[in-house]
Amino acid sequence: MNIPYAHGNPYHRLLYGPAGPYAPLPGAKDLGQLAQYAAGQVSPVVHLHWDDRMFGRDDDPDANRINAQTLVDRLQAFKNAGGKILWTIHNKRAHFERDAESFAWGRGQLCALADLVHVHAPHAARHMIEDWGVAPEKIRLIPHPSYLDAYEPAAVTLGRPLPSSPNRRFLFFGTMRGNKGVALLPDTIARLARHRTNFDLLIAGKTMRRAMRRMQPVLDLPQVSVRDGFIPDADVPDIFGTAQVFLAPFGDFFTSGSVMLAQTFGLPVIGPDRAEMRAITPPENHDLLYEGHRPKPLVQMMKRLIDMPDEELQQRRLLCLDFAQSTRSELIAASLTTAIRSLGPVTA
């Protein structure tokens, strides 16, 4: 059983695969029905995601404490009825920290309650063991799946050539939160435009008002275009399929579905040289990662990609597509199924 705390993103479907014995419970976010689901089943398993959507979400700390205790009590009742808990770690901290104390308390409780803790990369495993005291034997390292077959047939994605363009085409995609490195872009793009004009940058996704105010000085540049708002699934292949390089100047991040999505479509990634980024990009492309969270190294790397011959960019592209195939859904789902079955027989 899976409690899906996000809708629209095909991550869950890719993680489980088409044959997984899992049933989503979209109406169970308050966990009030867990104990009844456990009754009469053989070792039922609930899979939790995004604990920042469970704990510390209200501006009222007292309400958060009451809600957190209620959720933990319901999870404990589920376990008392014979249930097991699998918990996937997606982030180091809450995306929106309204009540860090309640969030930390809830995460600490999950560390104790979870039978298995699923992480996507080695740095996440170290964080959960060293900072949260999770027993190493409870950790399962299973990478984030690529998005092959999620938005179009894999054969179409893998067969698409490097898009032809007189300019180098950069893409910045996703919800424009602060940790996406939005604050770096105005100075970066302004500097770049003074030295190179043969580039295009598409900013696509749900923007934040404050972030776009910062971006205003460069939005009038002919090289920059914005597509604001939710991107329908049907438009994803065209947006990524016509781009050439993915811009990921992330600040504080843990893992990135958008990086995996970009590489699924063959886009080499420019991002910070950190363990988190190295874990989700091909080793042969790590020289595209830059030191320091500042505009200057990002500008230098963008210049390098602008000047890079198409033949070399195509080789980088193939590395990304190989990486996407190595993390395709059926391989990831098989690993997750093995992990879940280690908890005992499962009936959904």
C-alpha positions in Angstrom: 0.0 0.0 0.0 1.3 3.4 -0.9 0.3 6.8 0.5 0.8 9.1 -2.5 1.6 12.6 -1.3 2.1 13.9 -4.8 0.0 13.6 -7.9 0.8 14.2 -11.5 4.4 13.1 -11.3 4.8 9.5 -12.7 7.5 8.8 -10.1 5.3 6.3 -8.1 4.3 4.3 -11.2 7.9 4.1 -12.4 9.2 3.2 -8.9 6.8 0.2 -8.6 6.6 -0.9 -12.2 3.5 -2.4 -13.9 3.6 -5.7 -12.0 4.1 -4.4 -8.5 1.6 -5.7 -5.8 0.8 -2.2 -4.6 -2.4 -0.3 -4.2 -2.4 3.5 -3.8 -4.5 4.9 -1.0 -5.2 8.5 -2.1 -7.7 9.1 0.6 -5.5 8.0 3.5 -3.2 11.0 4.1 -4.4 11.2 7.7 -3.5 7.5 8.2 -6.8 7.0 10.0 -7.6 3.9 8.0 -4.3 2.1 8.3 -5.2 -0.3 11.1 -8.2 -1.6 9.3 -6.1 -2.2 6.2 -3.8 -4.3 8.3 -6.6 -6.4 9.7 -6.8 -9.8 8.0 -3.8 -9.4 5.7 -0.5 -11.2 5.7 2.3 -8.7 6.6 0.7 -5.7 4.9 3.3 -2.9 4.0 2.6 0.8 3.8 5.0 2.9 1.9 5.4 6.5 3.1 6.9 9.4 1.2 7.6 13.1 1.9 7.4 13.4 5.6 7.4 17.2 5.3 3.8 16.8 4.1 3.0 14.9 7.3 4.8 16.9 10.0 5.2 20.6 10.7 2.9 21.9 7.9 0.8 24.4 9.9 1.9 27.8 11.2 0.5 26.8 14.6 3.1 24.7 16.5 0.5 23.4 18.9 -1.6 22.1 16.1 1.5 20.6 14.5 2.3 18.7 17.7 -1.2 17.3 18.1 -1.3 16.3 14.4 2.2 14.7 14.6 1.3 12.7 17.7 -1.9 11.5 16.0 -0.1 10.3 12.9 2.6 8.5 14.9 -0.1 6.8 17.0 -1.9 5.6 13.9 1.3 4.2 12.4 2.1 2.5 15.7 -1.4 1.0 15.7 -0.8 -0.2 12.1 2.4 -1.9 13.3 0.6 -3.4 16.3 -1.9 -5.0 13.9 1.0 -6.7 12.0 1.8 -4.0 9.5 5.3 -3.0 8.2 6.5 0.4 7.2 8.7 1.3 4.2 9.8 4.9 4.1 11.4 6.7 1.2 13.6 9.7 2.0 13.3 12.5 -0.6 14.8 15.5 1.1 17.1 16.5 3.9 14.7 19.1 5.3 11.2 20.2 4.6 10.7 22.1 1.4 8.8 24.8 3.2 10.0 25.0 6.8 7.1 26.4 8.9 7.8 24.4 12.0 11.2 22.8 12.0 10.8 21.4 15.5 7.6 19.4 14.7 9.1 18.2 11.5 12.3 17.0 13.2 10.2 15.2 15.9 8.1 13.5 13.3 11.1 12.4 11.3 12.7 11.1 14.4 9.7 9.0 15.1 9.6 7.6 11.6 13.3 6.6 12.0 12.3 4.4 14.8 9.0 3.1 13.4 10.2 2.3 9.8 11.2 -1.3 9.1 13.1 -0.2 6.0 14.3 3.2 4.9 14.7 3.6 1.2 17.3 6.2 -0.1 18.2 7.1 -3.7 21.9 7.7 -3.2 24.9 7.0 -0.9 24.9 10.5 0.5 21.3 10.1 1.7 22.2 6.8 3.4 25.1 8.5 5.2 22.8 11.3 6.3 20.1 9.0 7.7 22.7 6.9 9.5 24.9 9.6 10.8 22.5 12.4 11.5 19.3 10.5 12.3 20.7 7.3 13.9 19.0 4.9 11.5 20.4 1.4 11.8 22.5 0.6 8.7 20.7 -2.7 8.2 17.4 -0.9 7.7 18.8 1.2 4.8 18.0 0.1 1.2 19.8 2.0 -1.6 17.7 2.0 -4.7 18.3 4.8 -7.3 15.6 7.2 -8.5 14.1 5.8 -11.7 14.6 7.5 -15.0 11.5 8.7 -16.9 11.8 6.4 -19.9 8.4 5.4 -21.1 6.7 7.9 -18.8 5.9 10.6 -21.3 6.4 8.9 -24.6 7.6 5.4 -25.8 11.2 4.8 -24.8 12.2 4.0 -28.4 11.1 7.5 -29.5 13.1 9.1 -26.7 16.2 7.1 -27.3 16.0 7.6 -31.1 15.7 11.4 -31.0 18.8 13.1 -32.4 20.5 16.2 -30.9 18.2 19.0 -31.7 19.6 21.2 -34.5 19.9 24.9 -33.6 22.2 27.8 -34.5 22.2 28.6 -30.8 23.0 26.5 -27.7 19.6 25.8 -26.1 19.5 25.7 -22.3 16.5 24.6 -20.3 15.7 25.5 -16.7 12.7 23.5 -15.5 10.6 22.9 -12.4 9.0 24.8 -9.6 11.1 27.9 -9.0 11.9 27.4 -5.3 14.9 29.1 -3.7 16.9 25.8 -3.6 16.7 25.6 -7.4 19.3 28.4 -7.7 17.0 31.0 -9.1 18.8 33.8 -7.3 21.9 33.0 -9.4 20.2 33.3 -12.8 19.8 37.1 -13.2 23.5 38.0 -12.7 24.6 34.8 -14.5 22.5 35.4 -17.6 23.3 39.1 -17.7 27.0 38.4 -17.6 26.8 35.6 -20.2 24.8 37.8 -22.6 27.7 40.4 -22.5 30.1 37.7 -23.9 27.9 35.4 -25.9 24.7 36.0 -27.8 24.4 32.6 -29.5 22.3 30.9 -26.8 18.7 30.5 -25.8 17.3 29.9 -22.3 13.8 28.6 -21.7 12.5 28.8 -18.1 9.6 26.4 -17.8 7.5 25.6 -14.8 5.6 27.1 -12.0 7.3 30.4 -11.0 7.3 32.1 -7.7 6.5 35.9 -7.5 9.6 36.8 -5.6 11.9 34.7 -7.9 10.5 36.3 -11.0 11.0 39.8 -9.6 14.6 38.9 -9.3 14.6 37.6 -12.8 13.0 40.7 -14.3 16.2 42.4 -15.4 17.0 39.6 -17.9 13.5 38.7 -19.0 13.7 41.3 -21.8 16.8 39.7 -23.3 16.0 38.2 -26.7 17.7 34.9 -25.6 15.4 34.4 -22.6 11.8 33.0 -22.7 9.5 31.9 -19.9 6.7 29.4 -19.9 5.0 29.9 -16.6 2.7 27.4 -14.9 2.0 23.7 -14.7 3.5 21.8 -17.7 1.0 19.2 -19.1 2.5 15.7 -19.6 1.8 15.9 -23.3 4.2 18.9 -23.6 7.1 17.5 -21.7 8.7 15.6 -24.6 8.6 18.7 -26.8 10.1 21.0 -24.1 12.9 18.6 -23.3 13.3 17.2 -26.8 14.0 20.6 -28.3 16.5 21.6 -25.6 20.2 20.7 -25.6 21.6 21.3 -22.1 19.9 21.3 -18.7 20.7 24.1 -16.2 20.6 22.9 -12.6 22.4 25.6 -10.5 20.9 24.1 -7.4 21.8 25.3 -3.9 20.7 23.0 -1.1 19.2 19.8 -2.6 19.1 16.1 -1.8 18.0 14.4 -5.0 16.4 15.7 -8.2 13.7 14.3 -10.3 14.2 17.1 -12.8 17.8 16.1 -13.4 16.7 12.5 -14.0 14.0 13.8 -16.3 16.5 15.9 -18.3 18.9 13.0 -18.7 16.1 10.8 -19.8 15.8 13.1 -22.8 19.6 13.2 -23.3 20.3 16.6 -21.8 23.8 16.9 -20.2 23.5 18.7 -16.8 25.3 21.8 -15.7 25.2 21.9 -11.9 27.3 22.3 -8.7 30.1 19.8 -8.1 28.6 18.1 -5.0 28.1 14.5 -4.0 24.4 14.9 -4.5 24.8 15.9 -8.2 27.6 13.3 -8.8 25.3 10.6 -7.6 22.6 11.3 -10.2 24.8 12.1 -13.3 27.1 9.9 -15.4 30.8 10.0 -14.1 32.0 10.9 -17.6 30.0 14.1 -17.4 31.2 15.2 -14.0 33.6 17.7 -15.6 30.4 19.7 -16.4 29.9 20.3 -12.7 31.4 23.5 -11.4 32.8 24.6 -8.0 31.1 27.3 -5.9 27.6 28.5 -5.7 28.3 31.8 -7.6 27.5 33.3 -11.0 31.1 33.3 -12.3 31.7 29.5 -12.4 28.2 29.0 -13.8 28.9 31.6 -16.6 32.2 29.9 -17.4 30.5 26.5 -17.7 27.7 27.8 -19.9 30.3 29.4 -22.2 32.0 26.1 -22.4 28.8 24.4 -23.5 28.1 27.2 -26.0 31.5 26.7 -27.6 31.4 22.9 -27.4 31.2 21.2 -30.8 27.9 19.4 -31.5 29.9 16.2 -32.0 31.1 16.3 -28.4 27.7 17.4 -27.1 26.2 14.3 -28.9 28.6 12.0 -27.0 27.6 13.7 -23.7 24.0 13.1 -24.8 24.5 9.4 -25.3 26.1 9.1 -21.9 22.9 10.6 -20.4 20.7 8.2 -22.4 22.8 5.2 -21.2 22.4 6.5 -17.7 18.6 6.7 -18.2 18.5 3.1 -19.4 20.6 1.9 -16.5 18.0 3.4 -14.1 14.9 2.5 -16.1 11.7 1.6 -14.3 11.8 -2.2 -14.6 15.2 -2.4 -13.0 14.4 0.0 -10.1 11.0 -1.7 -9.6 12.6 -5.1 -9.3 14.9 -3.8 -6.6 12.1 -2.2 -4.7 10.0 -5.4 -5.0 12.9 -7.4 -3.5 13.2 -5.0 -0.6 9.4 -5.1 0.1 9.3 -8.9 -0.1 12.1 -9.1 2.4 9.6 -7.8 5.0 7.4 -10.8 4.5 4.5 -11.9 2.2 2.6 -9.0 0.8 -1.1 -8.7 -0.1 -2.4 -5.4 -1.3 
